[in-house]
């Protein structure tokens, strides 16, 4: 495995970092990875991380459910149930903040959200680097799914969505600049990312599933996301919670932290942690995951 390190912070261009946490890749390799924190802006990122040629193998796991569609485990069933519930919610959210009908879903996985929007009469396009997931998405949507943003030939999208995708991209500034060019004037972008300031993140620490090293390269909070969005020409208009994420992330985190506990105990503790995270989030908007709505 070839590793690469970050020399300058993509948020503030600082170059002084300290170790924040050490986490385990519970999904694919069981390897340890460090999280570094910028001493200037407190942005957290995985460093060092596998280079481009090495990273793909960390997605090759039956546990990586967004690419495989899942198995029959309890956690997979919870994920699939949450995904089914949130599809309609995401559709209505997009329609609430935009009157457009041309959408690009970046990191579209196996195509469920695009299929939902197509059924509503939208002109859809998607990007998905995983060959297996891309093939599934193409069958589900009956359109050609692009392998990368560089391959997107259309432009003037009224809506662009990244549902838990930005944290995977090697250069978030470059990605947002590219997306800015693909958007029409006054277009809307929806960016969902985990929030490391949430109660469940604080409770589980290095076991927090949303760190998901090394697949998650960047670990955001409200302050760093606002800077990133605005430095790339976009106007942040709203921050919204993803309340169901706290329960799923807590269940996964609990299985990492206490693998010998019974499934019932894991489920009970995770539910209580997720509930507490949402209660606290209602007061300070520090939910497990947040959606940033921005305009060009």
NUDOKOL-416263 format. One record per residue: x, y, z of N, C-alpha, C, O in turn. Coordinates in pm, whole numbers, plus 50000, padded with zeros to 5 digits. Layout:
XYZXYZXYZXYZ ...
***
This chain:
500844988050000500005000050000500885012550000501775014050083 500605021449904501325034249898500505044849969499305046249946 501175052450056500505062950133500925076750084502035078750035 500015086250099500325099950065499885108850180498915105750249 500585119950201500295128850313499845142650266500165146950155 499095149350351498615162850324499665172950370500135172350483 500015182050283501025192050316500395205250361500935212050448 499255208950302498575221250341497085218550360496495210750286 496505224850457495085223150488494235228650373494445240050331 493275221050321492445225850211491445236650252490815242950167 491285238650381490355248750429491045262350446490555272450396 492195262350517492835275150551494265276350499494905286650519 494775265950433496145265450381497205264850491498385267150465 496795261650613497755259850720498605247450698498235238650621 499745246750767500655235450748501115229250879502055221250881 500445232850989500805227451120499675218451169498565223251194 499955205451183498925195751218499325187851343500505185751371 498315183651418498535174751532497655162451517496655162851446 498015151651584497205139451579495935141551660495985145751776 494805138551599493505140051664493025126751723492645126051840 493035116251641492625102851683493325092551595493835095851488 493335080151641493735068951556492535059551547491985055451648 492145056251424490955048251400491295035551322492325034851255 490425025751333490585012951264489615012151147488475016551157 490075006651037489185003650924488444990650954488954979850926 487254991851010486474980051048485784973650928485314962350936 485704980850817484954976150702485724966450614485174956250572 486994969450587487704961550487489024955450533489254943550509 489884963150599491274958750616491724956650760492714949650783 491014962350857491424962350998492704970251023493304969151130 493144978150926494344986350942494034998951022492885003351030 495085004651083494945016851162495325029051077496265028750998 494555039851095494815052351025494695063951123493845063851212 495555073951104495535085651191494635096551134494535098351013 493995103751225493295116051190494135127651242494515128051359 494415137151154495175149051192494235160951202493175161351139 494635170751284493855183051300494745194951268495875195951316 494215203951187494915216351157494865225351280493785228051332 496005230051327496045238351448495485252351424495175259551519 495345256251298494865269651265493345270251259492735278951320 492715260751186491255261251168490535249351229489305248751229 491305239651282490795227651348490105218051251489315209651295 490375219051123489855209451027490545196051049491755195451072 489765185051043490285171651068490275163550939489315164250861 491335155850916491425147850794492245135350819493055134750912 492035125350736492785112750744494155114950681494265119050566 495205112150759496555114950711497585106950791497605107550914 498445099450720498445097350575497305088250532496685081350613 497035088450401495975080350344496475073150220497465077450161 495805062150180496225055150058496155064449937495265072949927 497105062849846497065070949725495955066049632495275056149662 495775072949520494665069849429494665055349384493605049049376 495845050049356495925036449303495655025949409495325014549376 495805029549536495635019949645494255020349710493815010549770 493565031849697492345033949774491195024849730490355021149812 491155021249603490015013649551489775000549626488624996449643 490834994049670490674981049736489924982249869489364972349917 489924994249929489244996050057487724997150042486984997250140 487264997749917485824997549890485344983549853484134981349840 486274974149837485924960649794485584951949914486384943749958 484394954049965483944946350081482424945150077481734954650041 481924933450113480474931650121479864940850226478664943550223 480684945650320480184954550424479954968650371479254976550435 480534971850253480344985250200479034985550122479014984150000 477954987350196476614984450149476114994050041475294990049959 476575006550038476085015849937476505011849796475925016349698 477535003149787477974998249657477464984349626477384980449509 477104976749729476744962749707475254960049718474774949949666 474514968649786473104966249807472804958949936471634957549973 473844954250005473654948650138473534933650145473384926850043 473604928450268473434914250294472244912650388471304920650385 472274902650470471134900050558471424903050704470664898950792 472504910050732472824913250871471844923750925471164930650848 471774924851058470894934651121471244948751077470354956751046 472534951851075472964965351039472594968650894472174979750865 472764958850805472394961050665470894963450651470454971950574 470104955850727468654957550721468254971450771467364977750714 468914976050876468644989550926468994999850821468235009250796 470164998150759470605007650655469595008250541469205019150499 469184996750491468274996350378466925002450413466295009050330 466475000250537465225006150581465335021250588464435028450543 466435026150646466655040550654466735046550515466155057150489 467445039850424467585045150287466235046150219465955056050150 465385036250238464065036350176463235048050228462545054750151 463295050350358462545061450418463055074950368462265083950339 464375076350357464955089250323464865092750175465025104450139 464605083150088464525086249946463435096549917463675106549850 462255094049969461165103549948461425116750018461075127449968 462045115950135462385128150209463375136750130463225148950123 464385130450071465355137749991464685143949868464955155449833 463815136349804463095141449687462305153949724462385164049653 461565153449833460765164949874461635176649917461275188249896 462785173649976463725184250017464245191649895464295203949894 464645184249793465145190449670464065199049606464345210249563 462855194149601461755201549539461405214049620460925223949565 461645213749751461355225149836462295236849807461885248449812 463565233749778464565244349762464895247449616465735255949588 464235240649523464505243349383463265240549298462525231049324 463055248749196461955246649101462465240548971461715239148874 463735236848969464335231048849463935216248833463305210448922 464295210248721464005196048702465145188548631464935177948571 466355194248641467525187848582468545185848693469045195548751 468865173148724469655170248843470855161348813470775152248730 471955164048881473155155748877473395150449018473565158249112 473415137149033473695130949162475115125549158475395116049085 476005131449237477415127749239477625117049346477255118849462 478235105749306478345094449397477005087649411476555085149523 476375084549301474985079949301474825065449346473705060649358 475955058449371475865044649419475115035749323475395035849203 474175028149372473415018949287472165025349226471335018449167 472035038549240471045045949161469655047949220468745052249149 469475044849348468125045749406467565059949402466395061949367 468375069849438467865083549441467575088549300466555095149278 468445085549205468185089649067466915083249014466135089648943 466695070649047465485063849005464245070649063463225071948996 464355074849189463265082149255462955095049181461785098349159 464005102449142463805115249075463305113248931462515121248882 463755102748866463285099848730461795096848732461055101148642 461355089648833459925086348845459085099048863457885099048832 459705109748913459025122548931459095131248806458605142448806 459715126048700459775133248573461005141948555461045150348465 462015140148640463215148348631464155143048523464195131148493 464915152348465466015149148374467225145848462467745154748530 467675133248461468665128848558470015125748494470115122248377 471075127248576472425123148539473135119148668472805124148776 474115110248657474795105548777476265102848754476705100348642 477025103448862478455100248863478685089548968478215090849082 479405078848931479725068349027481015061248985481055054948879 482085062349066483365056249029483405041049042484195034548972 482595035149128482595020649146481945013749026480795016648993 482675004748962482164998048842480914989948873479944990348797 480924982548983479774974149018478544982549049477444979649002 478744992949130477615001649163477115009049040475915010749022 478045013248955477665020448833476815011548741475835016248683 477194998948729476434989548647475014987848702474044987648625 474894986748833473574985448895472744998048873471544997348845 473395009748886472675022348866472185023848722471085028748699 472985019448628472585020548488471375011648458470485015448382 471354999848517470204990948498468954996848563467844995548510 469145003248678467995008448753467415021048689466205023248693 468285029348630467835042348577467695042548425467045051348370 468295032748359468285031948212468955044148148468535048748042 470015049148213470825059748155472295056148171472635047148248 473165063148099474605061348112475085069048235474875081148244 475725062048329476265068448448477745071548426478505062848381 478155083748457479545087748434480455081948542480065080448658 481685078848502482665073348596483245084048687483535081248803 483415096248637483965107148717483385120448671482755121248566 483605130748751483115144048716483725148948585483095156448510 484945144748557485615148948434484905143848310485075149348201 484105133248325483395127348211482015133448188481365130348088 481575142148279480225147848265480205157648148480905167748150 479405154548047479355162647926478235173047931478305183347864 477195170348010476105179948023476535191348115477535190248186 475775202148113475985212948210474655219848237473595214948196 474695231048304473485238348339472505230248423471295230748401 473045222648518472185215348608471545225048707472225233548765 470255223648726469565231948823469815227348965469785235349059 470055214248980470305208349110471465198549102471545190649008 472355198949200473425189049215473365183949358473255191649452 473455170749373473405164849507474645156349532475145149349444 475125157149655476205148549703475775143149839475965149649941 475195131249839474725125149963475855116750023476075105349983 476555122450119477695115750183478745111550079479115099950068 479205121450005480175119249897481395128049911482515123549886 481215140649951482335150149954483485145150039484645147750007 483175137950148484225132950237485095122250171486165118850222 484645116950056485405106749984486325112649876487235105849830 486115124949836486805130649720488185135849758488355142349860 489165132749675490555136049707490815151049716491635155349797 490135158949636490355173449639488995180349646488385182849542 488505183649766487165189649777487045203249712485985206749661 488125211049713488085224149648487935222549497487095229149434 488725213949440488655211449295487275206149256486725210149154 486735197249338485425191549309484335202249310483495202749221 484355210949411483325221349420483475231649307482485237049258 484715234249266484915243449153484375237449024483785244448941 484575224449007484035217548889482505217548892481865219948789 481925214949008480475214749021479885228648999478805229948941 480585238749045480135252549023479965255148873478985261448832 480895250448793480845252548648479715244548583479205248448478 479335233448645478275225048589476885230048625475895225748566 476795239248723475515244448768475075256348684475895264048635 473765257748668473245269748604473205281048706473305278548826 473065293148660472975304648749471815302848846470705299548805 472075305148972471085303349081470715288749103469705285749166 471555279549052471345265249077471585262049224472195269949296 471105250449266471185246549407471995233849423471845224349346 472865233649524473645221749554473335217349697473225225449789 473185204149714472895198149844474085189149880474385179749808 474735192149991475915184650032475675178750171475595186250269 475565165550180475395158850309476715152750352477345145350276 477135155850475478375150250529478185147250678477345153550743 478965137850733478935135650878479445147950953480195155950898 479035149151078479405160651160480155155951284479555149951373 481455158551290482265153451401482015160551533482595156751635 481175170951533480825177851658479545172151721479095176951824 478975161951659477735156151712478005148551841479135145051872 476935146151917477085138852042477545124652018478385119552092 477015117951914477425104051890478895103051851479565093251884 479415113251781480845113451749481675114951876482695108251893 481235123751964481945125752091481865113352179482845109852246 480725106752180480525095052265481395083352217482015076552299 481435080952088482145069152037483615071652005484395062151993 484015084251992485415087651968485995079651849485445080351739 487075072251870487725065251760486865054151701487145049251592 485815049951773484925039551724483785045251640482975037651586 483705058351627482605064551553482645060151407483615062651336 481585053551364481565047351232481695057451118482175054051010 481265069851141481305079751034482715085051005482905092450909 483705081251088485085084251048485495075250930486235079550843 485015063050928485105053750815486445054750739486475056050617 487535053950815488865054550752489125041650673488625031050711 489895042350562490435054450499489535059850389489945068850315 488325054550376487425058950269487005073550289486905081150193 486755077550414486465091550443487795098850464488515096350561 488095107650372489375114850375489285127550457490285132150513 488085133350464487885146350531486765145050633485815137550613 486885152350745485935151250854485495165350894486245172750958 484285168850855483825182750860483035186150986482505177351054 482975199051014482005204751107481375216751038481715219850924 480475223651107479755234651042480695245850999480525251750892 481685248851083482585259951053483435257250929483545265750841 484025245350923484895242250809484095240550681484575244050573 482875235050690482055233750570481645247350517481635249550395 481315256450605480925269950560482075276750486481875282850381 483275275550541484445281450474484655275050338484875282050239 484605261850333484845254550208483845258450101484215260749986 482575259150138481525262650042481715276749989481645279049868 481945286150077482015300150036483305303549962483305312349876 484405296749994485655299549924485615294749779486455298749698 484635286349748484495281249611483305287449538482755281549445 482915299449582481975307649508480515305049533479665311149468 480185296149628478805292849656478285300449778479065304449864 476965302349784476355309549895475575299549980474595293749934 476005297650103475325288550195474015294950240474005306150292 472895287750220471605293550256470905286050369470015291650435 471295273450393470605265750496471435253750538472135247750456 471345250350667471935237950719470805229850781470065234850866 470665217450737469545208950778470045195850839471095190950800 469295190150934469715177650996469285165350918468295165550846 470055154550933469635141150888469475132751015470405126151059 468285133151071468065127651205468215112451212468625107151315 467875105551106467955090951111469395085951112469665074751157 470325094151064471725089851056472305086551194473135077551206 471865093751296472445091551429472185077451478473025071651547 471035071751443470695058351489471505047651414472025038351475 471595049251282472365039451204473845040251238474495029951259 474395052351244475815054151275476115048951415477155042751437 475225051551510475435046751647475395031551654476175025551728 474505025251579474435010651578475725004551523476244994951578 476225010351415477475005651357478645008151454479504999551471 478655019851516479705023351611479685014051733480735009951782 478495011051779478345002151895478874988151863479464981651949 478674983551741479194970351702480704970351697481324960051720 481324981851667482774982951668483314983551810484304977051844 482644991451893483124993752029482904981752120483754978552203 481774975152106481404963952194480924951852113479754948152119 481834945852037481434934951946480914922452017480204914451956 481244920652143480824908552214479454909952281478904900152333 478914922052280477594923952336476534917252248476744915552128 475424913652305474334907852227473774918452132473884930452157 473174913952022472594923251925471524931951990471364943651955 470784926252084469744933852152470344945352233469834956552228 471404942652306472064953152385472664963652293472534975652319 473314959252187473884968752090472804977952035472974990152027 471694971951997470584979651939470014989552040469715000952005 469864985152165469304993852270470215005652299469765017152305 471515002752319472465013552348472555023252231472575035452250 472625017852111472725026351992471505035351978471625047151944 470335029952004469115038051996469165049552097468815060852064 469595046652219469665056952322470695067752289470445079652310 471855063452236472875073252197472375081752080472535093952080 471765075151982471225082451868470145092251909470085103451858 469285088152000468225096952049468805109052122468375120352100 469765106452209470405117452282471105127052187471095139152207 471735121452082472405129851983471405139151914471705150851891 470225133951881469215142151815468615152551910468325163751868 468435148852036467925158352134468895170052152468485181652154 470185166752163471195177252175471285185352045471475197452047 471155178351932471225184951803470115195051781470295204951711 468975192451842467855201751830468185215151893467645225451854 469075215051992469455227252062470605234551993470635246851992 471555227051935472755233451881473045230251735474085234251682 472135223151669472285219151528473515210451504474045210151393 473975203551607475125194651593474615180151579474895171551663 473875177751472473365164351445474465155451389475515160351348 474225142451388475215132851340475645135651196476815134551162 474665139151112474945143150974474165155750943473065157750995 474745164050859474105176650822474075178250670474975173550600 473035184750622472925188250479473155203150465472495211150532 474075206850379474365220850350473735224250216474085218450113 472825233650217472145238050095472785251250052472825260950128 473275251449929473965263549882473515266949739473055258349665 473665279449704473285284449572474525289549499475485294449560 474455288349368475505294549287475235309449277475995316749214 
***
